[in-house]
Amino acid sequence: MAPPPVQTSGETTPHRDGEQYANVNWDELGFDAVPTDYMYVMKCSIEEGDFSHGKLIPYGNIELSPSAGVLNYGQGLFEGLKAYRREDGRIQLFRPEQNALRMKMGAERMCMLSPTVEQFVDAVKQTVIANNRFVPPPGKGALYLRPLLMGSGPLLGLAPAPEYTFLIFASPVGNYHKGRPALKLFVEDKLQRAMPGGTGGVKSITNYSPVYLAQTKAKAKGYSDVLFLDSAHGKYVEELAVCNIFIVKGNVVSTPAIQGTILPGVTRKSIIEIALGFGYQVEERLIPVEDLLEADEVFCTGTAVIVNSVGGVTYQDKRVEYKTGKETLSKKLYETLIGIQTGRVEDKMGWTLEVN
Ligand SMILES: *Cc1c(COP(=O)(O)O)cnc(C)c1O
């Protein structure tokens, strides 16, 4: 391991001469954490008020006080985005400022200090460049970046932590779709993931483990994932554990409106724009379960899956199936979006950002 470069501006980037790629079996990549060379760390105390002195350090375990806010009271946020290596060798990110803005919004809801959009994007770029040899070859996947913001300062009484740590680690991930069938969803009508006024609309770490029970039960029955309903009425479709959902009926594409209980996905937002460009009518609205059951096609979106078609859903004793395969809108949306993300399709939207 090379000595940790201590720097914040990205002028001197760590790299290993002559080693274009790390020793990774690129054809076997899934979505498991693979350790890489470096991670980025930047801190901020309540007294300082602003983040500064961010640096790349060798990837490894971190030290935390047992009374850190994140460990005791779950004061933490996460983000997820990908860097792709293009055919011409350049590496690009997809709308990283959107993740930065979402982290800022989440930090306000969770009473945390957060890095600026510029700091966030610069840190992501530095993390990608430092781990360049882990960015898969074109067509083999992406380098997944996981920014974290946590209340790292110690406390015992219930209050926002006195210090915050922003950390980014990375892991190469494979192409999610390789050999995967369309999803089979179970519509969960008892366990909830988010409530009005809660934190469902921000990427708080506290939103995820409450989902495990419903997911575990559904998977044991052969489903791929759970679809949650709104907790106030139990009748409107919200989202999966980590994906937004869309339904297609004729020329109309609908997705649940963002009203605080649904995570505003960057993929969701991008898919809405691409579908509008294809000439579809797009509606962000309340979607009763009945509309889901009557749809022609259903798909879900998220950074990890990009666009994944849903083959069928089960709601109480009803099972319905949807159109899947080559002729679907979800396939067309997937091809367009991954094309832009990987640089194979021209980016007319200005969504991509080169890092090197
Ligand atoms: C991250 C996430 C999504 C998808 O957001 P993207 O920005 O598209 O990756 C959707 N729902 C939940 C609950 C999420 O955590």
The ligand as an SDF file (V2000), in Angstrom:
LIG
                    3D

 15 15  0  0  0  0  0  0  0  0999 V2000
  -31.5150    5.3590   -2.9590 C   0  0  0  0  0  0  0  0  0  0  0  0
  -32.9520    4.9960   -2.9900 C   0  0  0  0  0  0  0  0  0  0  0  0
  -33.7180    5.0360   -4.1620 C   0  0  0  0  0  0  0  0  0  0  0  0
  -33.1260    5.2950   -5.5220 C   0  0  0  0  0  0  0  0  0  0  0  0
  -32.4760    6.5200   -5.6320 O   0  0  0  0  0  0  0  0  0  0  0  0
  -31.4040    6.7470   -6.7990 P   0  0  0  0  0  0  0  0  0  0  0  0
  -30.9320    8.1360   -6.5800 O   0  0  0  0  0  0  0  0  0  0  0  0
  -32.1240    6.5800   -8.0690 O   0  0  0  0  0  0  0  0  0  0  0  0
  -30.3430    5.7160   -6.5960 O   0  0  0  0  0  0  0  0  0  0  0  0
  -35.0760    4.7740   -4.0810 C   0  0  0  0  0  0  0  0  0  0  0  0
  -35.6570    4.4740   -2.9110 N   0  0  0  0  0  0  0  0  0  0  0  0
  -34.9490    4.4050   -1.7610 C   0  0  0  0  0  0  0  0  0  0  0  0
  -35.6600    4.0990   -0.4980 C   0  0  0  0  0  0  0  0  0  0  0  0
  -33.5840    4.6590   -1.7750 C   0  0  0  0  0  0  0  0  0  0  0  0
  -32.8790    4.5650   -0.6490 O   0  0  0  0  0  0  0  0  0  0  0  0
  1  2  1  0
  2  3  1  0
  2 14  2  0
  3  4  1  0
  3 10  2  0
  4  5  1  0
  5  6  1  0
  6  7  2  0
  6  8  1  0
  6  9  1  0
 10 11  1  0
 11 12  2  0
 12 13  1  0
 12 14  1  0
 14 15  1  0
M  END
$$$$
